[in-house]
Amino acid sequence: MLKVSRLTDYATLVMTCMAERPREVLRAVQLADIAHLELPTVSKLLKVLSQAGLVESFRGVNGGYRLARPAQQISLAEIVVAMEGPIGVTDCSLADRRCDLESSCGVRGSWRQVSDVLAGALRSIRLSDMLRPPTAAAPLPPSRGEFDVNPERQALASGR
């Protein structure tokens, strides 16, 4: 199953807490309380996010953290890359990775295409979008080449 790590999920949560209070400088303990996370976890996340340039830190009595840019200018892709590294569903789908099977394997290009689509989707969603619950509008149309590995669901979806 493709999924982001728990820390990446928590990083997104902490950043949405900051996005809800864009003018405030929040201490790690405040963010932990707001997000209902443990302080050591939040401190670890803030260090990584700060090193990635997504949040800025302020020292001193009134110190704390805030977003480095407005939430509309921060994509989910940036958060994922900060927490997990380059976006790729397989090691060989990353541009700089090589594989021992490369000369005899025909799937690398397809996995790279999947990785590119995923990265594009993550780039298209902004942190500010995460502040609004998704609307209950009509479901998204199936993407080109959508495939469900569950034959019963696939039959239901096609009306068979």
N, C-alpha and C positions, 0 to 999 in steps of 0.2 A: 504494500500500500504506500502510495506517495503521501507524505505528510511532513509538515514542518515540525521541528523539535519543540518540546515543551518550553524551553527557554526563549525560542523565537516567538511563540505564542504570548508568553509573558512580556517580552520586550514590546510587542505591539500593544498589549494592554496598558503597560506603563506609559508608553508614548501617547496613547489616546487619553489617558488621565491628564497628561501635560497639555495636550491639545485642547481639552475642555477648559483649561485655565491658562490661556496663552500669555497673559501679562504677568502671571505670578512666577516667582522663583520658589520652587518646592524642594523641601529637604527630602532625603531618601526615606526617612521614617514616615513623613506625610504620604509619600507615594505608596509605600508599603501598606499603610493603613487604608488609603483610598482604593487600592487595587486588591486588597485582601491577600497579600503575599508576604512571605517572610522577609525581614529586613536584609539578611545576608544575600538572598536571591536578588532583591531589587538593587542592592549595592553593586553586585557583580554585573547586572544588566546595564546599569548606568555607566560603569567603567567602560564596557565594550561600546555602548552607544556614543559615549563621549569621544572615545578614540576614533570612531568612524565619522565623527563630525555631525552626527544627527542631533545630539543634545549638547548644550554648553553648560559648564559648571562654574559656580561662583564660590569663592572661599570666604571664610569669615563668619561672624555671628549671624549675619543675614544671608549666608550662602545657601546654595542649593543648586537646582537644575531647572532648565527650561529647554524647549525645542530650539534648535539652532536656526531653523527657518520656519515659516508658517506651515501649518499642517497640509495646506493645499499644494505645497511644493515638495513634500516628502512622499515617495512612493513606497508601496509594500516591498517592492524589489530591493530598495535600498536597505530596508530593515532586515530582510532575509539574507542579503549578502553580508551585512555587518555581523550577523549572528552565526551564519552557517558557511560563508564563503560563496564562491561562484555558483550560479544556478545551473544545475545539470542533473538530469535524472539518472545518468550513468557516468562513471568516470570517463569513459571514452567520448562522451558527448560534449565534454568541455574542450575548448579550442586548443589548449596547451597540453592535453593528456594524450599519451600513446598507450597502445595495448599490444601485447604479444600476439594476439589473434588478428591484428589489423589487416594483414595481407590476405587473410582467408575469410574475413567476416564482412557480410554485406549489410549489417543492421546499424552500423555507426551513424550513417547519414540520417536514417529515420529517427534514431534516438536524439540526434542533434536537432532535428526539426521539432520534436516534442519539447525538448528543452527550450527552444526559441519561442514556441507558442506559450509555454508556461511563463517564461521570463517576460514576454510581452503582456500577458494578463496581469502579472504582478506589477509591472510598470504602469499599467493603466489605472490601477486602483490607488488612490491617494489616502494618506492617513486621515484626512478630513472626511473621506467617504466612510471610514470606519466609525465615525461618530453618529452617523444616521443609520437606524436599522434598515435593512433591505425592505423595499416595498413589496407588497403582496400582489404585484402585477403579474401579468401572464408570464409563464416560464420562458426562459431564453430558448430561442430556436436551436435545434441540434447543430453542432458545428460540423463542418465538412469532415466526413470520415468518422463520425462518432460511432463507437462500438461498445456495446454492453456485453460483458462476458457471461452474464446470466441469461441463458436462452429463454427462460420464461418471461423475464422482464422485457427482453428484446421483442418477443412475440406480442406481448401486450402493447408495447410502444408502437408497433407497426400495425396493430389492429387485427392480428391473426388470432 
